[in-house]
Amino acid sequence: MTKQQHLGWFLARGFGPHGWGHPYLDWNYRWTEPALYQQAARELEQAGFDLLIIEDAPSMGTASTIDLRIRQAFGGPKHDPLLLAPYLFAATQHLGIVPTVNPAAYLPYTAARQFATLQHLSGHRLGLNVVTDTGSARHFGSAPSLGHDAAYDRAEEWLDGIRDLWRSWKPGALIASGDRYADGSLLDAVQHRGEYFEFDGPLNAIPFTDGEPVIVSPGGSGRGLGFAGANSEVQLALAPLDPESIRAYRAKIHAAAVERGRAPSDIKILFAIQPVIVNSAEEADRLVAASANPDDAAVLYIAERQSSDLETDLTALDFDKPLDLSVFGDHVSQGSIARLVGKHDPATPLRQLLAAQAKLGRLGQGGFVGTAEELADLIENLGDSADNDGVLLWGDLHPVTVHRMLDELVPILRRRGILRTEYGDGGLRGNLNSF
Ligand SMILES: Cc1cc2nc3c(=O)[nH]c(=O)nc-3n(C[C@H](O)[C@H](O)[C@H](O)COP(=O)(O)O)c2cc1C
């Protein structure tokens, strides 16, 4: 029996000029206006997707590295996805919309009220991708940047406080019949006195009829998995797409949930995949083989992207010399450096390290290039042999990218009973829990 799965789309470069450098921008795709995203969101809904997640980072980095982030628009500018959400809700009826939010940017009361408002406006279709980037704290007048784990502690206190505010209307407090609207004696004053926040309630927003917004999280560290175990209903996961790796990642999340007093079935885990769909297996083999020898322009493109991610100008270095690791200041993530260097010998020329980043993989290992039928086989196998909950397709969001990825894939997934053909009631949570 084929297992049904949930599909999501991850707008990986956020609400920004994400088509920059691609010819499709010439279709008059105006990234600052809602029409482009509304058109694509309608198509995702027509295809049976459960949710659209919009990446975000509120900061463009530090003054000395800003140009690296924005000169090719890899790391900014980005507009606020929370404010794009209402336009996407207005264009759709069933699709869950999940803007990324950083707790550093919102006081708990403001956040609880804004999210509650959107949850009501959307018919209970709001999700929140909670991330804890620590570098942007300085923009918000908050305490100097916290360490990695402390930022998660603060995020948990923030979320607990928000949930207390959402629950500050006790059952029966909202009457809305006869001559009485509400019973103030049933409102909880919520006096929060924590390590990071102090505030009072109750919340000036009415309770939900179909539950609170869905909490989504992407962190992969031990502390990040702990956060997911305690709080999340959807975890965004990165792992090689083979049944063994999927089973191992699922076991980690399930253990984290149980440790925090929840059930494994409380969290859906969606694995990110960035497929390149082609017409034949021969074409896929050819593309994968060619990617091992990228031309100068492709190497430069990777160097620009890495310069943004690593906040270090790799394009100014001699590509034919080994990479001197002392170019990276303390501000650079060790994980990102390790991903660039990989298992290469220290004498390896930079060009080769960059070329390795362009290398495509065939079926699940180090990427996915294949036909729609092959991708459907892979997704089906992950569901049937690793009990996978679903996948998150990763890319820009225009009609062009949506059609390139979905035109053939969606009909195949539907024929096989993997992808939903209709939605239920109950908003985003209702759809996530419908199978
Ligand atoms: C699918 C996916 C989506 C992510 N989206 C964001 C995002 O929108 N904004 C962000 O700052 N970090 C994002 N991240 C990064 C994580 O939130 C986090 O910063 C990173 O995984 C480090 O946290 P960790 O140390 O717990 O792994 C994403 C990661 C993954 C795998």
Ligand as a Chemical Component Dictionary entry (heavy atoms), coordinates in Angstrom:
data_LIG
# 
_chem_comp.id                   LIG 
_chem_comp.type                 NON-POLYMER 
_chem_comp.pdbx_formal_charge   0 
_chem_comp.three_letter_code    LIG 
# 
loop_
_chem_comp_atom.comp_id 
_chem_comp_atom.atom_id 
_chem_comp_atom.alt_atom_id 
_chem_comp_atom.type_symbol 
_chem_comp_atom.charge 
_chem_comp_atom.model_Cartn_x 
_chem_comp_atom.model_Cartn_y 
_chem_comp_atom.model_Cartn_z 
_chem_comp_atom.pdbx_ordinal 
LIG C1  C1  C 0 15.335 23.445 5.283  1  
LIG C2  C2  C 0 16.026 24.495 6.112  2  
LIG C3  C3  C 0 15.517 25.782 6.162  3  
LIG C4  C4  C 0 16.133 26.789 6.891  4  
LIG N1  N1  N 0 15.614 28.051 6.889  5  
LIG C5  C5  C 0 16.249 29.041 7.552  6  
LIG C6  C6  C 0 15.761 30.380 7.506  7  
LIG O1  O1  O 0 14.776 30.693 6.851  8  
LIG N2  N2  N 0 16.433 31.351 8.184  9  
LIG C7  C7  C 0 17.550 31.057 8.934  10 
LIG O2  O2  O 0 18.107 31.961 9.539  11 
LIG N3  N3  N 0 18.031 29.791 8.992  12 
LIG C8  C8  C 0 17.403 28.795 8.319  13 
LIG N4  N4  N 0 17.895 27.520 8.368  14 
LIG C9  C9  C 0 19.091 27.263 9.183  15 
LIG C10 C10 C 0 18.707 26.821 10.579 16 
LIG O3  O3  O 0 17.677 27.522 11.151 17 
LIG C11 C11 C 0 19.804 27.007 11.548 18 
LIG O4  O4  O 0 20.289 28.333 11.529 19 
LIG C12 C12 C 0 20.911 26.092 11.251 20 
LIG O5  O5  O 0 20.407 24.844 10.930 21 
LIG C13 C13 C 0 21.780 26.092 12.491 22 
LIG O6  O6  O 0 21.024 25.678 13.592 23 
LIG P1  P1  P 0 21.463 24.397 14.278 24 
LIG O7  O7  O 0 22.798 24.785 14.844 25 
LIG O8  O8  O 0 20.453 24.040 15.324 26 
LIG O9  O9  O 0 21.543 23.382 13.177 27 
LIG C14 C14 C 0 17.298 26.499 7.624  28 
LIG C15 C15 C 0 17.821 25.191 7.607  29 
LIG C16 C16 C 0 17.196 24.197 6.848  30 
LIG C17 C17 C 0 17.771 22.817 6.845  31 
# 
loop_
_chem_comp_bond.comp_id 
_chem_comp_bond.atom_id_1 
_chem_comp_bond.atom_id_2 
_chem_comp_bond.value_order 
_chem_comp_bond.pdbx_ordinal 
LIG C1  C2  SING 1  
LIG C2  C3  SING 2  
LIG C2  C16 DOUB 3  
LIG C3  C4  DOUB 4  
LIG C4  N1  SING 5  
LIG C4  C14 SING 6  
LIG N1  C5  DOUB 7  
LIG C5  C6  SING 8  
LIG C5  C8  SING 9  
LIG C6  O1  DOUB 10 
LIG C6  N2  SING 11 
LIG N2  C7  SING 12 
LIG C7  O2  DOUB 13 
LIG C7  N3  SING 14 
LIG N3  C8  DOUB 15 
LIG C8  N4  SING 16 
LIG N4  C9  SING 17 
LIG N4  C14 SING 18 
LIG C9  C10 SING 19 
LIG C10 O3  SING 20 
LIG C10 C11 SING 21 
LIG C11 O4  SING 22 
LIG C11 C12 SING 23 
LIG C12 O5  SING 24 
LIG C12 C13 SING 25 
LIG C13 O6  SING 26 
LIG O6  P1  SING 27 
LIG P1  O7  DOUB 28 
LIG P1  O8  SING 29 
LIG P1  O9  SING 30 
LIG C14 C15 DOUB 31 
LIG C15 C16 SING 32 
LIG C16 C17 SING 33 
# 
